[in-house]
Amino acid sequence: MALSTEMLNLATGVISFLFTLLVFSYLIGDNPLFRVAVYIFVGVSSGYIAAVAVWLVIFPRLIYPLMSAMPPGEMFNLAIIVPLGLVSLGALMLLIFPRQTGLGRIVLAYLVGVGAAVTLAGALSGTLIPQVQATINAFDMGAAGLHGIDVVETTFNGAIILLGTVLTLAYFHFGARQKPDGSMRRFVVVEVLAWAGRIFIGIALGAVFAGVFTAALTALIERISSLITFILGLLGNFF
């Protein structure tokens, strides 16, 4: 017997109401109710990720290509060597015997190397180069004129952006010279610029924290509003 829409909405509302209370129970300290909610959340998330990995990655990108590369009754296809090699490397990560676990370092070295290369390329193409271009574009008088911004305002805004960029990069400059007493200290100019860079970093972190706090507060208000709406709707059905 199929569930009606009202029964389904009621069951969904009750589950949402209970789990919201379980999460809010953390306000009185760590307790078994909160742990139950966390365990269920982690379990459901892990199961969902595993299902996505199996049906969207392993089968379409590994199993199906292997099956198409080895049709029954035909000769061995050389194209299968690459996916078989990748499967073999992945199998090395599953070794649990102490003497053979060193073989897994080959895969770890490959993953770390590829991850470092991707991270470096992403930092350059996604952060550093766009920041340099944005700093240069801040002094574009032609584009500012199209938006009705005068030369003085454009120059001032560009100077603030340029100053913040230079001071922030100076803060992350770790070149230092060894003193006679053995201590390491940066040049005085770099030290002053780095100190000023802290101001811009603090402003940026403050803005990020304000955004995170606003998002969390919005989620809290939405949950409380959902609880109130559910309770009023439940009372309305009974009375």
C-alpha positions as a Markdown table, in Angstrom:
| # | Residue | x | y | z |
|---|---|---|---|---|
| 1 | Met | 0.0 | 0.0 | 0.0 |
| 2 | Ala | 1.5 | 3.3 | -1.1 |
| 3 | Leu | 2.0 | 6.0 | 1.4 |
| 4 | Ser | 0.0 | 9.2 | 0.9 |
| 5 | Thr | 1.7 | 12.5 | 0.4 |
| 6 | Glu | 0.5 | 13.7 | 3.8 |
| 7 | Met | 1.8 | 10.6 | 5.6 |
| 8 | Leu | 5.2 | 11.0 | 3.8 |
| 9 | Asn | 5.4 | 14.7 | 4.7 |
| 10 | Leu | 4.5 | 13.8 | 8.3 |
| 11 | Ala | 7.2 | 11.1 | 8.5 |
| 12 | Thr | 9.8 | 13.4 | 7.0 |
| 13 | Gly | 8.8 | 16.2 | 9.4 |
| 14 | Val | 9.0 | 14.0 | 12.4 |
| 15 | Ile | 12.5 | 12.6 | 11.4 |
| 16 | Ser | 13.7 | 16.2 | 10.7 |
| 17 | Phe | 12.3 | 17.4 | 14.0 |
| 18 | Leu | 14.0 | 14.5 | 16.0 |
| 19 | Phe | 17.4 | 14.9 | 14.4 |
| 20 | Thr | 17.3 | 18.7 | 14.9 |
| 21 | Leu | 16.7 | 18.1 | 18.6 |
| 22 | Leu | 19.5 | 15.5 | 18.7 |
| 23 | Val | 21.9 | 18.0 | 17.2 |
| 24 | Phe | 20.7 | 20.8 | 19.5 |
| 25 | Ser | 21.3 | 18.5 | 22.5 |
| 26 | Tyr | 25.0 | 19.3 | 22.1 |
| 27 | Leu | 24.2 | 22.6 | 23.8 |
| 28 | Ile | 24.1 | 20.8 | 27.1 |
| 29 | Gly | 27.4 | 19.0 | 26.4 |
| 30 | Asp | 28.6 | 15.9 | 24.5 |
| 31 | Asn | 26.0 | 13.2 | 25.0 |
| 32 | Pro | 24.9 | 9.8 | 23.5 |
| 33 | Leu | 21.9 | 11.5 | 21.6 |
| 34 | Phe | 24.2 | 13.8 | 19.8 |
| 35 | Arg | 26.6 | 11.0 | 19.0 |
| 36 | Val | 23.7 | 9.0 | 17.5 |
| 37 | Ala | 22.9 | 11.8 | 15.2 |
| 38 | Val | 26.6 | 12.2 | 14.2 |
| 39 | Tyr | 27.1 | 8.5 | 13.6 |
| 40 | Ile | 24.0 | 8.3 | 11.4 |
| 41 | Phe | 25.0 | 11.4 | 9.4 |
| 42 | Val | 28.5 | 10.0 | 8.9 |
| 43 | Gly | 27.1 | 6.6 | 7.9 |
| 44 | Val | 24.6 | 7.9 | 5.5 |
| 45 | Ser | 27.2 | 10.3 | 3.9 |
| 46 | Ser | 29.8 | 7.4 | 3.6 |
| 47 | Gly | 27.2 | 5.2 | 2.0 |
| 48 | Tyr | 26.1 | 7.8 | -0.4 |
| 49 | Ile | 29.8 | 8.6 | -1.4 |
| 50 | Ala | 30.5 | 4.9 | -1.8 |
| 51 | Ala | 27.4 | 4.5 | -4.1 |
| 52 | Val | 28.4 | 7.5 | -6.2 |
| 53 | Ala | 32.0 | 6.2 | -6.5 |
| 54 | Val | 30.8 | 2.7 | -7.5 |
| 55 | Trp | 28.2 | 3.7 | -10.1 |
| 56 | Leu | 29.7 | 6.9 | -11.5 |
| 57 | Val | 33.4 | 6.1 | -11.3 |
| 58 | Ile | 34.3 | 2.4 | -10.9 |
| 59 | Phe | 31.8 | 0.9 | -13.3 |
| 60 | Pro | 31.8 | 3.5 | -16.1 |
| 61 | Arg | 35.5 | 4.2 | -16.0 |
| 62 | Leu | 36.9 | 0.8 | -15.0 |
| 63 | Ile | 34.6 | -2.2 | -15.3 |
| 64 | Tyr | 32.8 | -1.2 | -18.6 |
| 65 | Pro | 36.1 | -0.3 | -20.4 |
| 66 | Leu | 37.7 | -3.6 | -19.3 |
| 67 | Met | 34.7 | -5.5 | -20.5 |
| 68 | Ser | 34.7 | -3.7 | -23.9 |
| 69 | Ala | 38.5 | -4.3 | -24.2 |
| 70 | Met | 38.1 | -8.0 | -23.6 |
| 71 | Pro | 35.2 | -9.2 | -25.8 |
| 72 | Pro | 34.6 | -13.0 | -25.6 |
| 73 | Gly | 36.4 | -15.1 | -28.3 |
| 74 | Glu | 38.7 | -12.3 | -29.5 |
| 75 | Met | 42.5 | -11.7 | -29.0 |
| 76 | Phe | 44.0 | -9.7 | -26.1 |
| 77 | Asn | 43.7 | -6.0 | -26.7 |
| 78 | Leu | 46.8 | -4.0 | -25.8 |
| 79 | Ala | 44.6 | -1.0 | -24.7 |
| 80 | Ile | 43.7 | -3.0 | -21.6 |
| 81 | Ile | 47.3 | -2.7 | -20.2 |
| 82 | Val | 46.8 | 0.9 | -19.0 |
| 83 | Pro | 43.6 | 0.2 | -16.9 |
| 84 | Leu | 45.0 | -3.1 | -15.6 |
| 85 | Gly | 48.2 | -1.2 | -14.5 |
| 86 | Leu | 46.1 | 1.4 | -12.7 |
| 87 | Val | 44.1 | -1.4 | -11.0 |
| 88 | Ser | 47.3 | -3.1 | -9.9 |
| 89 | Leu | 48.6 | 0.2 | -8.4 |
| 90 | Gly | 45.3 | 0.6 | -6.5 |
| 91 | Ala | 45.6 | -2.9 | -5.2 |
| 92 | Leu | 48.9 | -2.1 | -3.7 |
| 93 | Met | 47.1 | 0.3 | -1.3 |
| 94 | Leu | 45.1 | -2.6 | 0.1 |
| 95 | Leu | 48.2 | -4.6 | 1.3 |
| 96 | Ile | 47.9 | -5.2 | 5.0 |
| 97 | Phe | 50.9 | -7.4 | 5.5 |
| 98 | Pro | 53.8 | -5.6 | 7.2 |
| 99 | Arg | 56.5 | -6.8 | 4.8 |
| 100 | Gln | 54.5 | -5.7 | 1.7 |
| 101 | Thr | 53.1 | -2.4 | 2.9 |
| 102 | Gly | 56.2 | -0.7 | 1.5 |
| 103 | Leu | 54.9 | -1.3 | -2.0 |
| 104 | Gly | 52.0 | 1.0 | -1.3 |
| 105 | Arg | 54.5 | 3.9 | -1.1 |
| 106 | Ile | 54.8 | 3.8 | -4.9 |
| 107 | Val | 51.1 | 4.8 | -5.1 |
| 108 | Leu | 51.4 | 7.3 | -2.3 |
| 109 | Ala | 54.4 | 8.9 | -4.0 |
| 110 | Tyr | 52.5 | 9.1 | -7.2 |
| 111 | Leu | 49.4 | 10.6 | -5.5 |
| 112 | Val | 51.4 | 13.1 | -3.5 |
| 113 | Gly | 53.3 | 14.2 | -6.6 |
| 114 | Val | 50.2 | 14.6 | -8.7 |
| 115 | Gly | 48.4 | 16.4 | -5.8 |
| 116 | Ala | 51.3 | 18.8 | -5.3 |
| 117 | Ala | 51.5 | 19.6 | -9.0 |
| 118 | Val | 47.7 | 20.2 | -9.2 |
| 119 | Thr | 47.8 | 22.3 | -6.1 |
| 120 | Leu | 50.7 | 24.4 | -7.3 |
| 121 | Ala | 49.1 | 24.9 | -10.7 |
| 122 | Gly | 45.8 | 25.7 | -9.1 |
| 123 | Ala | 47.4 | 28.3 | -6.8 |
| 124 | Leu | 49.1 | 30.0 | -9.7 |
| 125 | Ser | 46.2 | 30.0 | -12.2 |
| 126 | Gly | 43.4 | 30.4 | -9.6 |
| 127 | Thr | 44.9 | 32.7 | -7.0 |
| 128 | Leu | 48.2 | 34.4 | -7.8 |
| 129 | Ile | 47.7 | 35.3 | -11.5 |
| 130 | Pro | 44.1 | 36.4 | -11.1 |
| 131 | Gln | 45.1 | 38.6 | -8.1 |
| 132 | Val | 47.9 | 40.2 | -10.2 |
| 133 | Gln | 45.5 | 40.8 | -13.1 |
| 134 | Ala | 42.8 | 42.2 | -10.8 |
| 135 | Thr | 45.4 | 44.6 | -9.2 |
| 136 | Ile | 46.4 | 45.8 | -12.7 |
| 137 | Asn | 42.8 | 46.1 | -13.9 |
| 138 | Ala | 42.1 | 48.3 | -10.8 |
| 139 | Phe | 44.0 | 51.1 | -12.6 |
| 140 | Asp | 42.1 | 50.7 | -15.9 |
| 141 | Met | 40.9 | 54.3 | -16.4 |
| 142 | Gly | 38.9 | 53.4 | -19.5 |
| 143 | Ala | 36.8 | 50.8 | -17.8 |
| 144 | Ala | 36.3 | 53.0 | -14.8 |
| 145 | Gly | 35.1 | 55.8 | -17.1 |
| 146 | Leu | 32.5 | 53.5 | -18.6 |
| 147 | His | 31.0 | 53.0 | -15.1 |
| 148 | Gly | 31.1 | 56.7 | -14.3 |
| 149 | Ile | 34.0 | 56.5 | -11.8 |
| 150 | Asp | 36.4 | 59.5 | -11.9 |
| 151 | Val | 40.2 | 59.3 | -12.1 |
| 152 | Val | 40.8 | 60.2 | -8.4 |
| 153 | Glu | 38.5 | 57.4 | -7.1 |
| 154 | Thr | 40.0 | 54.9 | -9.6 |
| 155 | Thr | 43.5 | 55.8 | -8.5 |
| 156 | Phe | 42.6 | 55.6 | -4.8 |
| 157 | Asn | 40.9 | 52.2 | -5.1 |
| 158 | Gly | 43.7 | 50.8 | -7.2 |
| 159 | Ala | 46.3 | 52.1 | -4.8 |
| 160 | Ile | 44.5 | 50.4 | -1.8 |
| 161 | Ile | 44.3 | 47.1 | -3.8 |
| 162 | Leu | 47.9 | 47.3 | -4.8 |
| 163 | Leu | 49.0 | 48.2 | -1.3 |
| 164 | Gly | 47.0 | 45.3 | 0.2 |
| 165 | Thr | 48.4 | 42.8 | -2.3 |
| 166 | Val | 52.0 | 43.8 | -1.8 |
| 167 | Leu | 51.8 | 43.9 | 2.0 |
| 168 | Thr | 50.0 | 40.6 | 2.2 |
| 169 | Leu | 52.6 | 38.9 | 0.0 |
| 170 | Ala | 55.3 | 40.5 | 2.1 |
| 171 | Tyr | 53.8 | 38.9 | 5.2 |
| 172 | Phe | 54.4 | 35.4 | 3.6 |
| 173 | His | 58.0 | 36.2 | 2.7 |
| 174 | Phe | 60.1 | 34.0 | 5.0 |
| 175 | Gly | 63.6 | 34.8 | 3.7 |
| 176 | Ala | 65.8 | 35.7 | 6.7 |
| 177 | Arg | 69.4 | 36.2 | 7.6 |
| 178 | Gln | 71.2 | 34.6 | 10.5 |
| 179 | Lys | 72.4 | 36.9 | 13.2 |
| 180 | Pro | 75.7 | 36.6 | 15.1 |
| 181 | Asp | 73.8 | 35.2 | 18.1 |
| 182 | Gly | 72.3 | 32.4 | 15.9 |
| 183 | Ser | 68.8 | 33.8 | 15.6 |
| 184 | Met | 67.0 | 34.3 | 12.3 |
| 185 | Arg | 65.5 | 37.6 | 11.5 |
| 186 | Arg | 64.1 | 39.2 | 8.3 |
| 187 | Phe | 65.2 | 42.4 | 6.9 |
| 188 | Val | 63.8 | 45.5 | 8.6 |
| 189 | Val | 61.9 | 46.7 | 5.5 |
| 190 | Val | 60.4 | 43.3 | 5.0 |
| 191 | Glu | 59.5 | 43.0 | 8.7 |
| 192 | Val | 57.7 | 46.4 | 8.6 |
| 193 | Leu | 55.8 | 45.5 | 5.4 |
| 194 | Ala | 54.9 | 42.1 | 7.0 |
| 195 | Trp | 53.6 | 43.8 | 10.1 |
| 196 | Ala | 51.4 | 46.1 | 8.0 |
| 197 | Gly | 50.3 | 43.1 | 6.0 |
| 198 | Arg | 48.7 | 41.7 | 9.1 |
| 199 | Ile | 46.2 | 44.5 | 9.0 |
| 200 | Phe | 44.9 | 43.4 | 5.6 |
| 201 | Ile | 45.0 | 39.8 | 6.6 |
| 202 | Gly | 43.0 | 40.5 | 9.7 |
| 203 | Ile | 40.4 | 42.5 | 7.7 |
| 204 | Ala | 40.1 | 39.6 | 5.2 |
| 205 | Leu | 39.8 | 37.0 | 8.0 |
| 206 | Gly | 37.2 | 39.2 | 9.8 |
| 207 | Ala | 35.1 | 39.4 | 6.6 |
| 208 | Val | 35.3 | 35.6 | 6.1 |
| 209 | Phe | 34.3 | 35.0 | 9.7 |
| 210 | Ala | 31.4 | 37.4 | 9.4 |
| 211 | Gly | 30.3 | 35.5 | 6.3 |
| 212 | Val | 30.5 | 32.1 | 8.0 |
| 213 | Phe | 28.8 | 33.4 | 11.1 |
| 214 | Thr | 26.0 | 34.9 | 9.0 |
| 215 | Ala | 25.5 | 31.6 | 7.1 |
| 216 | Ala | 25.5 | 29.7 | 10.4 |
| 217 | Leu | 23.0 | 32.1 | 11.9 |
| 218 | Thr | 20.8 | 31.9 | 8.8 |
| 219 | Ala | 20.8 | 28.0 | 9.0 |
| 220 | Leu | 19.9 | 28.2 | 12.7 |
| 221 | Ile | 17.0 | 30.6 | 12.1 |
| 222 | Glu | 15.8 | 28.3 | 9.3 |
| 223 | Arg | 15.9 | 25.3 | 11.5 |
| 224 | Ile | 14.1 | 27.0 | 14.4 |
| 225 | Ser | 11.5 | 28.3 | 11.9 |
| 226 | Ser | 11.1 | 24.8 | 10.5 |
| 227 | Leu | 10.5 | 23.4 | 14.0 |
| 228 | Ile | 7.9 | 26.0 | 14.8 |
| 229 | Thr | 6.1 | 25.5 | 11.5 |
| 230 | Phe | 6.1 | 21.7 | 12.0 |
| 231 | Ile | 4.8 | 22.0 | 15.6 |
| 232 | Leu | 2.0 | 24.5 | 14.6 |
| 233 | Gly | 1.1 | 22.3 | 11.7 |
| 234 | Leu | 0.9 | 19.2 | 13.9 |
| 235 | Leu | -1.2 | 21.0 | 16.5 |
| 236 | Gly | -3.5 | 22.3 | 13.7 |
| 237 | Asn | -4.1 | 18.7 | 12.5 |
| 238 | Phe | -5.1 | 17.6 | 16.0 |
| 239 | Phe | -7.2 | 20.6 | 16.9 |
